């Protein structure tokens, strides 16, 4: 049974088995390779995408669960180049190997949209489901706080 969804603003249909992990459909069928299938156990967060605006580990989500939903991947996050958080992570040397980067960006984008003035502990808590084995988290947290601070200044 086909699964209809919107992916990065485009109507898409998957003919895959409804129990196929969403990440496999995104990568193999729709050729969107930003989300990374690292652990395939929902532990690392590298495969995080937004499904109806909520961060979702796509390795554990059957494609049928995305039916009639709006799915946003790292490729669809911005049509105008890098987002604020992507730029800050890059400028702050917070990214090394890049495996966790898409999931971190998706998680932080959602978090910062819903928590415009977070403190350090709130940022750390938001990243609980995202594992980075290369950098530690200090530069990632600093980047998120810098984005929030910059947005706050823009509102004044």
Buried (B, 14 or more C-beta within 10 A) or exposed (E): EEBEBBBBEEEBEBEBEEEBBBBBBBBEBBEBBBBBBBBBEBBBBBBBBBBEEEBBBBBBBBBBBBBEBBBBBBBBBBEEEBBBBBBBBEEBEBBBEEBBBBBBBBBBBBBBEEBEEBEEEBBBEBBEBBBBEEBEBEBBBBBBBBBBEEBEEEEE
